[in-house]
Amino acid sequence: QVQLAESGGGLVRPGGSLTLSCVVSGIDLRMYGMAWYRQAPGKQREWVAETLPRGTTDYAGSVKGRFRIFRDDAENTVYLAMNRLTPEDTAVYYCNRPQVAGTWTWGQGTQVTVSA
């Protein structure tokens, strides 16, 4: 059974940075693409970024140039480095497979709040 454990969220001022972690257990991460998603209050969950096993990455337009997704397959961990954060980035952040591949059971996510 695949388990996803996100961490690293917190309160940060506009313009600040955070790096989120997602530890994936129950699989060999080398075989899988992984993605980050977020859900802001009152909004639907949205895709943020993804990384494929060969290292290809893709980003939502709203975060391109500010966020970076990367992975450590030896540690079964996926990261999301977030820079130049704005209040619009406030959300609960989740990791999972890219939706086209079929998602696993969602983890609890990690809250990111961007506020002065």
N, C-alpha and C positions, 0 to 999 in steps of 0.2 A: 504494500500500500504506500503510495507516494504521500509524503508530508512536506508541506511548505511552511517555512518559518521566517517571516520578515522581521527586520529590526533596523534600528538606526534613525528612526524618525525623531521629531522633537519640535521645539519652538525656535524659530530663527527669524532674524530681522530681514526685511526686504534687501536684496542684494547679497545676502549671505549664501552659504553653501552647506550641503549635507551629503553624506554618502550612505545609501541604504544597502542592506545586505539581505540576501535570501538564501537560506540553507535548504537544500533539497535532499530529502532522505528517501531511500527506497528504490532508487534507480541509479544507473551510471549516467551522470549528466552529460558525458561526452557525446551521447547518442541523440541528444535532444536540443531543439531550439527552445529558448526561453524568452519570456516577455515580462515587462512591467506594465501595470495598469494602475489607474487611480480613480477614486470616486469622491467627488466633492459633495458637500451637503446639498441635498435636494436634486442631485443630478445622477445620471446613469454612469455606470463604470465605463471608463474610456481607456483605450490602448495608448500607451506612452512610448514604448520602445521595445525592440526585440533584438536578439542575437541568435544566429544560427550556428550549428556545430563547427562550421569552417571559419567562423569569426565574422561573417557578414552581419552588419547591423543596419537598423532602420529606425527612424524616429518620427513621431508626430510633428507636424509643422510648428506647433506651439512650443515645443521644447528643443527643436533642432538648433544646434549651436550652443546650447546651455547645458544639456544633459548628456551623459555618456554612459552607455551600458557596457559592461565587461564581465568576464566570467573567469573563474578559477576552477577548472574541471577537476583538478586534483583534490580540491576541497569541497566539491559539489556545491559551489556557491556562485550566485550571480549578484552583481552589484549595480547600483545606479548612482552615479556621481551627478549631483545637481548643483549647478552654479547660477549665480544671478537670479536667485529666487524672487518671485513676486507673490503678492497675496493670491493671485489666481492659481498658484500652484498648491494652495492649501487643499488637502485631500487625505484620504486614507489610501496608502499605496500598497499594492498587492503584486506578487509575482505568480506566474503560471506559464503554461505552454502558450504559444500563439494560438488564437482561437481557431484558426483554420485546421489546426492539428487536433483539436478537441481538448478542452481544459480538464485538469484534475480538480478534485475538491479544493475549494479555496481555503487559504489560511486566514488568520485573523487580521493580517495587514499591519501596517505601521503608520501612525498618524504623523503627518507633516503639517505644521501650522506656520505660516509666514505672516508675521505681524510686527508692527512697530511697538 
